[in-house]
Amino acid sequence: MEFVFVVPREKLFPTFYPHGLVRFGTGEGRFDVEAFEDTLTRHGFFVERDYAEQTASLQQIIPYSVVSAQERILLMRRLDK
């Protein structure tokens, strides 16, 4: 059994529900990083992966990193699974 970290979409994107496509930063149409981290801390929890993937009201938190060196960027491809 695999568990994933989720947050209710309405808590994570209160003004951008349901799509959640928001740029980080300050100003109009932006999502504050500190508010994001606070929301994760206050409202995040773990559930079984199958349940999370079938429940549209939950947003899985999947971290990504950008690695760059000398004008080159590391590319990672996600597997279908």
mmCIF file of the N, C-alpha and C atoms, coordinates in Angstrom:
data_MODEL
# 
_entry.id   MODEL 
# 
loop_
_atom_site.group_PDB 
_atom_site.id 
_atom_site.type_symbol 
_atom_site.label_atom_id 
_atom_site.label_alt_id 
_atom_site.label_comp_id 
_atom_site.label_asym_id 
_atom_site.label_entity_id 
_atom_site.label_seq_id 
_atom_site.pdbx_PDB_ins_code 
_atom_site.Cartn_x 
_atom_site.Cartn_y 
_atom_site.Cartn_z 
_atom_site.occupancy 
_atom_site.B_iso_or_equiv 
_atom_site.pdbx_formal_charge 
_atom_site.auth_seq_id 
_atom_site.auth_comp_id 
_atom_site.auth_asym_id 
_atom_site.auth_atom_id 
_atom_site.pdbx_PDB_model_num 
ATOM 1   N N  . MET A 1 1  ? 0.849   -1.177 0.000   1.00 0.00 ? 1  MET A N  1 
ATOM 2   C CA . MET A 1 1  ? 0.000   0.000  0.000   1.00 0.00 ? 1  MET A CA 1 
ATOM 3   C C  . MET A 1 1  ? 0.896   1.243  0.000   1.00 0.00 ? 1  MET A C  1 
ATOM 4   N N  . GLU A 1 2  ? 0.592   2.194  -0.882  1.00 0.00 ? 2  GLU A N  1 
ATOM 5   C CA . GLU A 1 2  ? 1.386   3.417  -1.008  1.00 0.00 ? 2  GLU A CA 1 
ATOM 6   C C  . GLU A 1 2  ? 0.549   4.615  -0.567  1.00 0.00 ? 2  GLU A C  1 
ATOM 7   N N  . PHE A 1 3  ? 1.175   5.494  0.207   1.00 0.00 ? 3  PHE A N  1 
ATOM 8   C CA . PHE A 1 3  ? 0.499   6.700  0.677   1.00 0.00 ? 3  PHE A CA 1 
ATOM 9   C C  . PHE A 1 3  ? 1.104   7.925  0.012   1.00 0.00 ? 3  PHE A C  1 
ATOM 10  N N  . VAL A 1 4  ? 0.274   8.944  -0.235  1.00 0.00 ? 4  VAL A N  1 
ATOM 11  C CA . VAL A 1 4  ? 0.733   10.207 -0.815  1.00 0.00 ? 4  VAL A CA 1 
ATOM 12  C C  . VAL A 1 4  ? 0.228   11.360 0.047   1.00 0.00 ? 4  VAL A C  1 
ATOM 13  N N  . PHE A 1 5  ? 0.953   12.472 -0.033  1.00 0.00 ? 5  PHE A N  1 
ATOM 14  C CA . PHE A 1 5  ? 0.592   13.671 0.730   1.00 0.00 ? 5  PHE A CA 1 
ATOM 15  C C  . PHE A 1 5  ? -0.381  14.502 -0.097  1.00 0.00 ? 5  PHE A C  1 
ATOM 16  N N  . VAL A 1 6  ? -1.499  14.892 0.504   1.00 0.00 ? 6  VAL A N  1 
ATOM 17  C CA . VAL A 1 6  ? -2.542  15.645 -0.198  1.00 0.00 ? 6  VAL A CA 1 
ATOM 18  C C  . VAL A 1 6  ? -2.999  16.842 0.634   1.00 0.00 ? 6  VAL A C  1 
ATOM 19  N N  . VAL A 1 7  ? -3.651  17.763 -0.058  1.00 0.00 ? 7  VAL A N  1 
ATOM 20  C CA . VAL A 1 7  ? -4.292  18.917 0.576   1.00 0.00 ? 7  VAL A CA 1 
ATOM 21  C C  . VAL A 1 7  ? -5.624  19.113 -0.141  1.00 0.00 ? 7  VAL A C  1 
ATOM 22  N N  . PRO A 1 8  ? -6.692  19.429 0.591   1.00 0.00 ? 8  PRO A N  1 
ATOM 23  C CA . PRO A 1 8  ? -7.948  19.733 -0.098  1.00 0.00 ? 8  PRO A CA 1 
ATOM 24  C C  . PRO A 1 8  ? -7.736  20.889 -1.085  1.00 0.00 ? 8  PRO A C  1 
ATOM 25  N N  . ARG A 1 9  ? -8.175  20.716 -2.330  1.00 0.00 ? 9  ARG A N  1 
ATOM 26  C CA . ARG A 1 9  ? -7.980  21.734 -3.368  1.00 0.00 ? 9  ARG A CA 1 
ATOM 27  C C  . ARG A 1 9  ? -8.513  23.100 -2.944  1.00 0.00 ? 9  ARG A C  1 
ATOM 28  N N  . GLU A 1 10 ? -9.665  23.117 -2.303  1.00 0.00 ? 10 GLU A N  1 
ATOM 29  C CA . GLU A 1 10 ? -10.267 24.392 -1.908  1.00 0.00 ? 10 GLU A CA 1 
ATOM 30  C C  . GLU A 1 10 ? -9.407  25.144 -0.901  1.00 0.00 ? 10 GLU A C  1 
ATOM 31  N N  . LYS A 1 11 ? -8.621  24.423 -0.100  1.00 0.00 ? 11 LYS A N  1 
ATOM 32  C CA . LYS A 1 11 ? -7.713  25.062 0.857   1.00 0.00 ? 11 LYS A CA 1 
ATOM 33  C C  . LYS A 1 11 ? -6.443  25.546 0.169   1.00 0.00 ? 11 LYS A C  1 
ATOM 34  N N  . LEU A 1 12 ? -5.981  24.782 -0.795  1.00 0.00 ? 12 LEU A N  1 
ATOM 35  C CA . LEU A 1 12 ? -4.726  25.094 -1.459  1.00 0.00 ? 12 LEU A CA 1 
ATOM 36  C C  . LEU A 1 12 ? -4.886  26.234 -2.470  1.00 0.00 ? 12 LEU A C  1 
ATOM 37  N N  . PHE A 1 13 ? -5.989  26.244 -3.207  1.00 0.00 ? 13 PHE A N  1 
ATOM 38  C CA . PHE A 1 13 ? -6.225  27.249 -4.239  1.00 0.00 ? 13 PHE A CA 1 
ATOM 39  C C  . PHE A 1 13 ? -7.580  27.923 -4.017  1.00 0.00 ? 13 PHE A C  1 
ATOM 40  N N  . PRO A 1 14 ? -7.754  28.671 -2.929  1.00 0.00 ? 14 PRO A N  1 
ATOM 41  C CA . PRO A 1 14 ? -9.088  29.197 -2.621  1.00 0.00 ? 14 PRO A CA 1 
ATOM 42  C C  . PRO A 1 14 ? -9.657  30.127 -3.689  1.00 0.00 ? 14 PRO A C  1 
ATOM 43  N N  . THR A 1 15 ? -8.811  30.897 -4.360  1.00 0.00 ? 15 THR A N  1 
ATOM 44  C CA . THR A 1 15 ? -9.322  31.817 -5.375  1.00 0.00 ? 15 THR A CA 1 
ATOM 45  C C  . THR A 1 15 ? -9.116  31.303 -6.789  1.00 0.00 ? 15 THR A C  1 
ATOM 46  N N  . PHE A 1 16 ? -8.467  30.151 -6.929  1.00 0.00 ? 16 PHE A N  1 
ATOM 47  C CA . PHE A 1 16 ? -8.183  29.595 -8.246  1.00 0.00 ? 16 PHE A CA 1 
ATOM 48  C C  . PHE A 1 16 ? -8.771  28.197 -8.401  1.00 0.00 ? 16 PHE A C  1 
ATOM 49  N N  . TYR A 1 17 ? -9.734  27.836 -7.553  1.00 0.00 ? 17 TYR A N  1 
ATOM 50  C CA . TYR A 1 17 ? -10.347 26.516 -7.602  1.00 0.00 ? 17 TYR A CA 1 
ATOM 51  C C  . TYR A 1 17 ? -11.158 26.407 -8.889  1.00 0.00 ? 17 TYR A C  1 
ATOM 52  N N  . PRO A 1 18 ? -11.210 25.324 -9.598  1.00 0.00 ? 18 PRO A N  1 
ATOM 53  C CA . PRO A 1 18 ? -10.624 24.025 -9.284  1.00 0.00 ? 18 PRO A CA 1 
ATOM 54  C C  . PRO A 1 18 ? -9.304  23.741 -9.994  1.00 0.00 ? 18 PRO A C  1 
ATOM 55  N N  . HIS A 1 19 ? -8.880  24.583 -10.955 1.00 0.00 ? 19 HIS A N  1 
ATOM 56  C CA . HIS A 1 19 ? -7.731  24.191 -11.783 1.00 0.00 ? 19 HIS A CA 1 
ATOM 57  C C  . HIS A 1 19 ? -6.393  24.305 -11.066 1.00 0.00 ? 19 HIS A C  1 
ATOM 58  N N  . GLY A 1 20 ? -6.168  25.333 -10.257 1.00 0.00 ? 20 GLY A N  1 
ATOM 59  C CA . GLY A 1 20 ? -4.941  25.440 -9.488  1.00 0.00 ? 20 GLY A CA 1 
ATOM 60  C C  . GLY A 1 20 ? -3.707  25.812 -10.271 1.00 0.00 ? 20 GLY A C  1 
ATOM 61  N N  . LEU A 1 21 ? -3.863  26.345 -11.482 1.00 0.00 ? 21 LEU A N  1 
ATOM 62  C CA . LEU A 1 21 ? -2.699  26.756 -12.265 1.00 0.00 ? 21 LEU A CA 1 
ATOM 63  C C  . LEU A 1 21 ? -2.360  28.193 -11.893 1.00 0.00 ? 21 LEU A C  1 
ATOM 64  N N  . VAL A 1 22 ? -1.395  28.351 -10.995 1.00 0.00 ? 22 VAL A N  1 
ATOM 65  C CA . VAL A 1 22 ? -1.077  29.653 -10.439 1.00 0.00 ? 22 VAL A CA 1 
ATOM 66  C C  . VAL A 1 22 ? 0.429   29.844 -10.394 1.00 0.00 ? 22 VAL A C  1 
ATOM 67  N N  . ARG A 1 23 ? 0.898   31.035 -10.721 1.00 0.00 ? 23 ARG A N  1 
ATOM 68  C CA . ARG A 1 23 ? 2.320   31.339 -10.612 1.00 0.00 ? 23 ARG A CA 1 
ATOM 69  C C  . ARG A 1 23 ? 2.644   31.790 -9.199  1.00 0.00 ? 23 ARG A C  1 
ATOM 70  N N  . PHE A 1 24 ? 3.781   31.340 -8.679  1.00 0.00 ? 24 PHE A N  1 
ATOM 71  C CA . PHE A 1 24 ? 4.226   31.786 -7.366  1.00 0.00 ? 24 PHE A CA 1 
ATOM 72  C C  . PHE A 1 24 ? 4.723   33.219 -7.448  1.00 0.00 ? 24 PHE A C  1 
ATOM 73  N N  . GLY A 1 25 ? 4.667   33.916 -6.338  1.00 0.00 ? 25 GLY A N  1 
ATOM 74  C CA . GLY A 1 25 ? 5.171   35.281 -6.254  1.00 0.00 ? 25 GLY A CA 1 
ATOM 75  C C  . GLY A 1 25 ? 4.176   36.172 -5.558  1.00 0.00 ? 25 GLY A C  1 
ATOM 76  N N  . THR A 1 26 ? 4.425   37.470 -5.596  1.00 0.00 ? 26 THR A N  1 
ATOM 77  C CA . THR A 1 26 ? 3.507   38.421 -4.987  1.00 0.00 ? 26 THR A CA 1 
ATOM 78  C C  . THR A 1 26 ? 2.836   39.229 -6.077  1.00 0.00 ? 26 THR A C  1 
ATOM 79  N N  . GLY A 1 27 ? 1.682   39.744 -5.772  1.00 0.00 ? 27 GLY A N  1 
ATOM 80  C CA . GLY A 1 27 ? 0.944   40.556 -6.736  1.00 0.00 ? 27 GLY A CA 1 
ATOM 81  C C  . GLY A 1 27 ? -0.302  39.839 -7.216  1.00 0.00 ? 27 GLY A C  1 
ATOM 82  N N  . GLU A 1 28 ? -1.057  40.538 -8.024  1.00 0.00 ? 28 GLU A N  1 
ATOM 83  C CA . GLU A 1 28 ? -2.324  40.015 -8.528  1.00 0.00 ? 28 GLU A CA 1 
ATOM 84  C C  . GLU A 1 28 ? -2.127  38.745 -9.351  1.00 0.00 ? 28 GLU A C  1 
ATOM 85  N N  . GLY A 1 29 ? -2.962  37.750 -9.096  1.00 0.00 ? 29 GLY A N  1 
ATOM 86  C CA . GLY A 1 29 ? -2.903  36.501 -9.839  1.00 0.00 ? 29 GLY A CA 1 
ATOM 87  C C  . GLY A 1 29 ? -1.732  35.611 -9.463  1.00 0.00 ? 29 GLY A C  1 
ATOM 88  N N  . ARG A 1 30 ? -1.061  35.932 -8.390  1.00 0.00 ? 30 ARG A N  1 
ATOM 89  C CA . ARG A 1 30 ? 0.097   35.146 -7.944  1.00 0.00 ? 30 ARG A CA 1 
ATOM 90  C C  . ARG A 1 30 ? -0.240  34.445 -6.637  1.00 0.00 ? 30 ARG A C  1 
ATOM 91  N N  . PHE A 1 31 ? 0.517   33.418 -6.330  1.00 0.00 ? 31 PHE A N  1 
ATOM 92  C CA . PHE A 1 31 ? 0.294   32.631 -5.120  1.00 0.00 ? 31 PHE A CA 1 
ATOM 93  C C  . PHE A 1 31 ? 1.530   32.753 -4.238  1.00 0.00 ? 31 PHE A C  1 
ATOM 94  N N  . ASP A 1 32 ? 1.359   33.253 -3.022  1.00 0.00 ? 32 ASP A N  1 
ATOM 95  C CA . ASP A 1 32 ? 2.447   33.494 -2.091  1.00 0.00 ? 32 ASP A CA 1 
ATOM 96  C C  . ASP A 1 32 ? 3.038   32.183 -1.578  1.00 0.00 ? 32 ASP A C  1 
ATOM 97  N N  . VAL A 1 33 ? 4.355   32.035 -1.655  1.00 0.00 ? 33 VAL A N  1 
ATOM 98  C CA . VAL A 1 33 ? 5.031   30.809 -1.247  1.00 0.00 ? 33 VAL A CA 1 
ATOM 99  C C  . VAL A 1 33 ? 4.823   30.541 0.246   1.00 0.00 ? 33 VAL A C  1 
ATOM 100 N N  . GLU A 1 34 ? 4.906   31.572 1.072   1.00 0.00 ? 34 GLU A N  1 
ATOM 101 C CA . GLU A 1 34 ? 4.710   31.369 2.516   1.00 0.00 ? 34 GLU A CA 1 
ATOM 102 C C  . GLU A 1 34 ? 3.295   30.902 2.832   1.00 0.00 ? 34 GLU A C  1 
ATOM 103 N N  . ALA A 1 35 ? 2.315   31.447 2.140   1.00 0.00 ? 35 ALA A N  1 
ATOM 104 C CA . ALA A 1 35 ? 0.931   31.009 2.339   1.00 0.00 ? 35 ALA A CA 1 
ATOM 105 C C  . ALA A 1 35 ? 0.769   29.560 1.896   1.00 0.00 ? 35 ALA A C  1 
ATOM 106 N N  . PHE A 1 36 ? 1.442   29.198 0.804   1.00 0.00 ? 36 PHE A N  1 
ATOM 107 C CA . PHE A 1 36 ? 1.408   27.821 0.308   1.00 0.00 ? 36 PHE A CA 1 
ATOM 108 C C  . PHE A 1 36 ? 1.968   26.861 1.355   1.00 0.00 ? 36 PHE A C  1 
ATOM 109 N N  . GLU A 1 37 ? 3.147   27.185 1.901   1.00 0.00 ? 37 GLU A N  1 
ATOM 110 C CA . GLU A 1 37 ? 3.770   26.332 2.919   1.00 0.00 ? 37 GLU A CA 1 
ATOM 111 C C  . GLU A 1 37 ? 2.911   26.236 4.174   1.00 0.00 ? 37 GLU A C  1 
ATOM 112 N N  . ASP A 1 38 ? 2.300   27.339 4.569   1.00 0.00 ? 38 ASP A N  1 
ATOM 113 C CA . ASP A 1 38 ? 1.419   27.331 5.740   1.00 0.00 ? 38 ASP A CA 1 
ATOM 114 C C  . ASP A 1 38 ? 0.207   26.437 5.502   1.00 0.00 ? 38 ASP A C  1 
ATOM 115 N N  . THR A 1 39 ? -0.350  26.498 4.303   1.00 0.00 ? 39 THR A N  1 
ATOM 116 C CA . THR A 1 39 ? -1.504  25.661 3.960   1.00 0.00 ? 39 THR A CA 1 
ATOM 117 C C  . THR A 1 39 ? -1.129  24.185 4.002   1.00 0.00 ? 39 THR A C  1 
ATOM 118 N N  . LEU A 1 40 ? 0.053   23.845 3.481   1.00 0.00 ? 40 LEU A N  1 
ATOM 119 C CA . LEU A 1 40 ? 0.511   22.450 3.534   1.00 0.00 ? 40 LEU A CA 1 
ATOM 120 C C  . LEU A 1 40 ? 0.620   21.972 4.968   1.00 0.00 ? 40 LEU A C  1 
ATOM 121 N N  . THR A 1 41 ? 1.194   22.798 5.818   1.00 0.00 ? 41 THR A N  1 
ATOM 122 C CA . THR A 1 41 ? 1.392   22.435 7.225   1.00 0.00 ? 41 THR A CA 1 
ATOM 123 C C  . THR A 1 41 ? 0.059   22.268 7.948   1.00 0.00 ? 41 THR A C  1 
ATOM 124 N N  . ARG A 1 42 ? -0.863  23.177 7.715   1.00 0.00 ? 42 ARG A N  1 
ATOM 125 C CA . ARG A 1 42 ? -2.128  23.171 8.449   1.00 0.00 ? 42 ARG A CA 1 
ATOM 126 C C  . ARG A 1 42 ? -3.152  22.165 7.920   1.00 0.00 ? 42 ARG A C  1 
ATOM 127 N N  . HIS A 1 43 ? -3.170  21.936 6.609   1.00 0.00 ? 43 HIS A N  1 
ATOM 128 C CA . HIS A 1 43 ? -4.258  21.145 6.021   1.00 0.00 ? 43 HIS A CA 1 
ATOM 129 C C  . HIS A 1 43 ? -3.817  19.864 5.321   1.00 0.00 ? 43 HIS A C  1 
ATOM 130 N N  . GLY A 1 44 ? -2.516  19.633 5.217   1.00 0.00 ? 44 GLY A N  1 
ATOM 131 C CA . GLY A 1 44 ? -2.032  18.458 4.505   1.00 0.00 ? 44 GLY A CA 1 
ATOM 132 C C  . GLY A 1 44 ? -2.115  17.185 5.337   1.00 0.00 ? 44 GLY A C  1 
ATOM 133 N N  . PHE A 1 45 ? -2.293  16.057 4.650   1.00 0.00 ? 45 PHE A N  1 
ATOM 134 C CA . PHE A 1 45 ? -2.346  14.756 5.323   1.00 0.00 ? 45 PHE A CA 1 
ATOM 135 C C  . PHE A 1 45 ? -2.051  13.664 4.304   1.00 0.00 ? 45 PHE A C  1 
ATOM 136 N N  . PHE A 1 46 ? -1.813  12.468 4.776   1.00 0.00 ? 46 PHE A N  1 
ATOM 137 C CA . PHE A 1 46 ? -1.503  11.339 3.905   1.00 0.00 ? 46 PHE A CA 1 
ATOM 138 C C  . PHE A 1 46 ? -2.728  10.452 3.719   1.00 0.00 ? 46 PHE A C  1 
ATOM 139 N N  . VAL A 1 47 ? -2.918  9.988  2.485   1.00 0.00 ? 47 VAL A N  1 
ATOM 140 C CA . VAL A 1 47 ? -3.990  9.042  2.170   1.00 0.00 ? 47 VAL A CA 1 
ATOM 141 C C  . VAL A 1 47 ? -3.426  8.001  1.210   1.00 0.00 ? 47 VAL A C  1 
ATOM 142 N N  . GLU A 1 48 ? -4.170  6.917  1.032   1.00 0.00 ? 48 GLU A N  1 
ATOM 143 C CA . GLU A 1 48 ? -3.749  5.901  0.068   1.00 0.00 ? 48 GLU A CA 1 
ATOM 144 C C  . GLU A 1 48 ? -3.770  6.496  -1.334  1.00 0.00 ? 48 GLU A C  1 
ATOM 145 N N  . ARG A 1 49 ? -2.769  6.151  -2.110  1.00 0.00 ? 49 ARG A N  1 
ATOM 146 C CA . ARG A 1 49 ? -2.611  6.717  -3.450  1.00 0.00 ? 49 ARG A CA 1 
ATOM 147 C C  . ARG A 1 49 ? -3.846  6.498  -4.332  1.00 0.00 ? 49 ARG A C  1 
ATOM 148 N N  . ASP A 1 50 ? -4.391  5.292  -4.335  1.00 0.00 ? 50 ASP A N  1 
ATOM 149 C CA . ASP A 1 50 ? -5.570  5.010  -5.164  1.00 0.00 ? 50 ASP A CA 1 
ATOM 150 C C  . ASP A 1 50 ? -6.725  5.943  -4.819  1.00 0.00 ? 50 ASP A C  1 
ATOM 151 N N  . TYR A 1 51 ? -6.942  6.162  -3.518  1.00 0.00 ? 51 TYR A N  1 
ATOM 152 C CA . TYR A 1 51 ? -8.018  7.058  -3.081  1.00 0.00 ? 51 TYR A CA 1 
ATOM 153 C C  . TYR A 1 51 ? -7.749  8.486  -3.552  1.00 0.00 ? 51 TYR A C  1 
ATOM 154 N N  . ALA A 1 52 ? -6.510  8.949  -3.388  1.00 0.00 ? 52 ALA A N  1 
ATOM 155 C CA . ALA A 1 52 ? -6.151  10.315 -3.789  1.00 0.00 ? 52 ALA A CA 1 
ATOM 156 C C  . ALA A 1 52 ? -6.365  10.521 -5.281  1.00 0.00 ? 52 ALA A C  1 
ATOM 157 N N  . GLU A 1 53 ? -6.020  9.523  -6.077  1.00 0.00 ? 53 GLU A N  1 
ATOM 158 C CA . GLU A 1 53 ? -6.130  9.666  -7.526  1.00 0.00 ? 53 GLU A CA 1 
ATOM 159 C C  . GLU A 1 53 ? -7.573  9.591  -8.024  1.00 0.00 ? 53 GLU A C  1 
ATOM 160 N N  . GLN A 1 54 ? -8.474  9.105  -7.198  1.00 0.00 ? 54 GLN A N  1 
ATOM 161 C CA . GLN A 1 54 ? -9.886  9.019  -7.577  1.00 0.00 ? 54 GLN A CA 1 
ATOM 162 C C  . GLN A 1 54 ? -10.735 10.117 -6.933  1.00 0.00 ? 54 GLN A C  1 
ATOM 163 N N  . THR A 1 55 ? -10.120 10.961 -6.105  1.00 0.00 ? 55 THR A N  1 
ATOM 164 C CA . THR A 1 55 ? -10.851 11.988 -5.369  1.00 0.00 ? 55 THR A CA 1 
ATOM 165 C C  . THR A 1 55 ? -10.439 13.361 -5.883  1.00 0.00 ? 55 THR A C  1 
ATOM 166 N N  . ALA A 1 56 ? -11.285 13.955 -6.715  1.00 0.00 ? 56 ALA A N  1 
ATOM 167 C CA . ALA A 1 56 ? -10.943 15.231 -7.359  1.00 0.00 ? 56 ALA A CA 1 
ATOM 168 C C  . ALA A 1 56 ? -10.792 16.382 -6.373  1.00 0.00 ? 56 ALA A C  1 
ATOM 169 N N  . SER A 1 57 ? -11.370 16.279 -5.197  1.00 0.00 ? 57 SER A N  1 
ATOM 170 C CA . SER A 1 57 ? -11.283 17.366 -4.222  1.00 0.00 ? 57 SER A CA 1 
ATOM 171 C C  . SER A 1 57 ? -9.942  17.392 -3.492  1.00 0.00 ? 57 SER A C  1 
ATOM 172 N N  . LEU A 1 58 ? -9.074  16.401 -3.755  1.00 0.00 ? 58 LEU A N  1 
ATOM 173 C CA . LEU A 1 58 ? -7.751  16.371 -3.137  1.00 0.00 ? 58 LEU A CA 1 
ATOM 174 C C  . LEU A 1 58 ? -6.674  16.655 -4.172  1.00 0.00 ? 58 LEU A C  1 
ATOM 175 N N  . GLN A 1 59 ? -5.694  17.444 -3.792  1.00 0.00 ? 59 GLN A N  1 
ATOM 176 C CA . GLN A 1 59 ? -4.559  17.757 -4.661  1.00 0.00 ? 59 GLN A CA 1 
ATOM 177 C C  . GLN A 1 59 ? -3.317  17.077 -4.098  1.00 0.00 ? 59 GLN A C  1 
ATOM 178 N N  . GLN A 1 60 ? -2.701  16.206 -4.889  1.00 0.00 ? 60 GLN A N  1 
ATOM 179 C CA . GLN A 1 60 ? -1.459  15.575 -4.457  1.00 0.00 ? 60 GLN A CA 1 
ATOM 180 C C  . GLN A 1 60 ? -0.331  16.592 -4.550  1.00 0.00 ? 60 GLN A C  1 
ATOM 181 N N  . ILE A 1 61 ? 0.533   16.589 -3.558  1.00 0.00 ? 61 ILE A N  1 
ATOM 182 C CA . ILE A 1 61 ? 1.683   17.481 -3.551  1.00 0.00 ? 61 ILE A CA 1 
ATOM 183 C C  . ILE A 1 61 ? 2.875   16.685 -4.058  1.00 0.00 ? 61 ILE A C  1 
ATOM 184 N N  . ILE A 1 62 ? 3.347   17.051 -5.250  1.00 0.00 ? 62 ILE A N  1 
ATOM 185 C CA . ILE A 1 62 ? 4.447   16.340 -5.897  1.00 0.00 ? 62 ILE A CA 1 
ATOM 186 C C  . ILE A 1 62 ? 5.581   17.342 -6.105  1.00 0.00 ? 62 ILE A C  1 
ATOM 187 N N  . PRO A 1 63 ? 6.633   17.251 -5.317  1.00 0.00 ? 63 PRO A N  1 
ATOM 188 C CA . PRO A 1 63 ? 7.722   18.235 -5.432  1.00 0.00 ? 63 PRO A CA 1 
ATOM 189 C C  . PRO A 1 63 ? 8.589   17.988 -6.668  1.00 0.00 ? 63 PRO A C  1 
ATOM 190 N N  . TYR A 1 64 ? 9.060   19.077 -7.254  1.00 0.00 ? 64 TYR A N  1 
ATOM 191 C CA . TYR A 1 64 ? 9.989   19.035 -8.382  1.00 0.00 ? 64 TYR A CA 1 
ATOM 192 C C  . TYR A 1 64 ? 11.131  19.994 -8.093  1.00 0.00 ? 64 TYR A C  1 
ATOM 193 N N  . SER A 1 65 ? 12.263  19.744 -8.685  1.00 0.00 ? 65 SER A N  1 
ATOM 194 C CA . SER A 1 65 ? 13.427  20.627 -8.575  1.00 0.00 ? 65 SER A CA 1 
ATOM 195 C C  . SER A 1 65 ? 13.968  20.904 -9.965  1.00 0.00 ? 65 SER A C  1 
ATOM 196 N N  . VAL A 1 66 ? 14.581  22.061 -10.113 1.00 0.00 ? 66 VAL A N  1 
ATOM 197 C CA . VAL A 1 66 ? 15.272  22.399 -11.355 1.00 0.00 ? 66 VAL A CA 1 
ATOM 198 C C  . VAL A 1 66 ? 16.759  22.421 -11.038 1.00 0.00 ? 66 VAL A C  1 
ATOM 199 N N  . VAL A 1 67 ? 17.527  21.629 -11.792 1.00 0.00 ? 67 VAL A N  1 
ATOM 200 C CA . VAL A 1 67 ? 18.969  21.572 -11.617 1.00 0.00 ? 67 VAL A CA 1 
ATOM 201 C C  . VAL A 1 67 ? 19.611  22.123 -12.883 1.00 0.00 ? 67 VAL A C  1 
ATOM 202 N N  . SER A 1 68 ? 20.398  23.185 -12.713 1.00 0.00 ? 68 SER A N  1 
ATOM 203 C CA . SER A 1 68 ? 21.060  23.768 -13.878 1.00 0.00 ? 68 SER A CA 1 
ATOM 204 C C  . SER A 1 68 ? 22.527  24.032 -13.558 1.00 0.00 ? 68 SER A C  1 
ATOM 205 N N  . ALA A 1 69 ? 23.351  23.935 -14.595 1.00 0.00 ? 69 ALA A N  1 
ATOM 206 C CA . ALA A 1 69 ? 24.778  24.210 -14.459 1.00 0.00 ? 69 ALA A CA 1 
ATOM 207 C C  . ALA A 1 69 ? 25.322  24.623 -15.817 1.00 0.00 ? 69 ALA A C  1 
ATOM 208 N N  . GLN A 1 70 ? 26.006  25.738 -15.865 1.00 0.00 ? 70 GLN A N  1 
ATOM 209 C CA . GLN A 1 70 ? 26.634  26.217 -17.094 1.00 0.00 ? 70 GLN A CA 1 
ATOM 210 C C  . GLN A 1 70 ? 25.662  26.207 -18.276 1.00 0.00 ? 70 GLN A C  1 
ATOM 211 N N  . GLU A 1 71 ? 24.523  26.806 -18.074 1.00 0.00 ? 71 GLU A N  1 
ATOM 212 C CA . GLU A 1 71 ? 23.494  26.941 -19.106 1.00 0.00 ? 71 GLU A CA 1 
ATOM 213 C C  . GLU A 1 71 ? 22.908  25.614 -19.571 1.00 0.00 ? 71 GLU A C  1 
ATOM 214 N N  . ARG A 1 72 ? 23.070  24.565 -18.799 1.00 0.00 ? 72 ARG A N  1 
ATOM 215 C CA . ARG A 1 72 ? 22.459  23.266 -19.103 1.00 0.00 ? 72 ARG A CA 1 
ATOM 216 C C  . ARG A 1 72 ? 21.453  22.947 -18.008 1.00 0.00 ? 72 ARG A C  1 
ATOM 217 N N  . ILE A 1 73 ? 20.388  22.264 -18.389 1.00 0.00 ? 73 ILE A N  1 
ATOM 218 C CA . ILE A 1 73 ? 19.329  21.913 -17.442 1.00 0.00 ? 73 ILE A CA 1 
ATOM 219 C C  . ILE A 1 73 ? 19.145  20.404 -17.431 1.00 0.00 ? 73 ILE A C  1 
ATOM 220 N N  . LEU A 1 74 ? 19.070  19.840 -16.240 1.00 0.00 ? 74 LEU A N  1 
ATOM 221 C CA . LEU A 1 74 ? 18.826  18.408 -16.087 1.00 0.00 ? 74 LEU A CA 1 
ATOM 222 C C  . LEU A 1 74 ? 17.347  18.141 -16.346 1.00 0.00 ? 74 LEU A C  1 
ATOM 223 N N  . LEU A 1 75 ? 17.056  17.196 -17.208 1.00 0.00 ? 75 LEU A N  1 
ATOM 224 C CA . LEU A 1 75 ? 15.680  16.835 -17.543 1.00 0.00 ? 75 LEU A CA 1 
ATOM 225 C C  . LEU A 1 75 ? 15.348  15.480 -16.936 1.00 0.00 ? 75 LEU A C  1 
ATOM 226 N N  . MET A 1 76 ? 14.225  15.407 -16.237 1.00 0.00 ? 76 MET A N  1 
ATOM 227 C CA . MET A 1 76 ? 13.765  14.154 -15.667 1.00 0.00 ? 76 MET A CA 1 
ATOM 228 C C  . MET A 1 76 ? 12.422  13.836 -16.304 1.00 0.00 ? 76 MET A C  1 
ATOM 229 N N  . ARG A 1 77 ? 12.255  12.633 -16.753 1.00 0.00 ? 77 ARG A N  1 
ATOM 230 C CA . ARG A 1 77 ? 10.968  12.209 -17.306 1.00 0.00 ? 77 ARG A CA 1 
ATOM 231 C C  . ARG A 1 77 ? 10.264  11.333 -16.299 1.00 0.00 ? 77 ARG A C  1 
ATOM 232 N N  . ARG A 1 78 ? 8.968   11.587 -16.132 1.00 0.00 ? 78 ARG A N  1 
ATOM 233 C CA . ARG A 1 78 ? 8.156   10.766 -15.231 1.00 0.00 ? 78 ARG A CA 1 
ATOM 234 C C  . ARG A 1 78 ? 7.742   9.509  -15.969 1.00 0.00 ? 78 ARG A C  1 
ATOM 235 N N  . LEU A 1 79 ? 7.718   8.419  -15.255 1.00 0.00 ? 79 LEU A N  1 
ATOM 236 C CA . LEU A 1 79 ? 7.255   7.157  -15.810 1.00 0.00 ? 79 LEU A CA 1 
ATOM 237 C C  . LEU A 1 79 ? 5.722   7.156  -15.861 1.00 0.00 ? 79 LEU A C  1 
ATOM 238 N N  . ASP A 1 80 ? 5.141   6.328  -16.713 1.00 0.00 ? 80 ASP A N  1 
ATOM 239 C CA . ASP A 1 80 ? 3.698   6.241  -16.800 1.00 0.00 ? 80 ASP A CA 1 
ATOM 240 C C  . ASP A 1 80 ? 3.076   5.811  -15.476 1.00 0.00 ? 80 ASP A C  1 
ATOM 241 N N  . LYS A 1 81 ? 3.765   4.966  -14.743 1.00 0.00 ? 81 LYS A N  1 
ATOM 242 C CA . LYS A 1 81 ? 3.261   4.542  -13.433 1.00 0.00 ? 81 LYS A CA 1 
ATOM 243 C C  . LYS A 1 81 ? 3.461   5.664  -12.488 1.00 0.00 ? 81 LYS A C  1 
# 
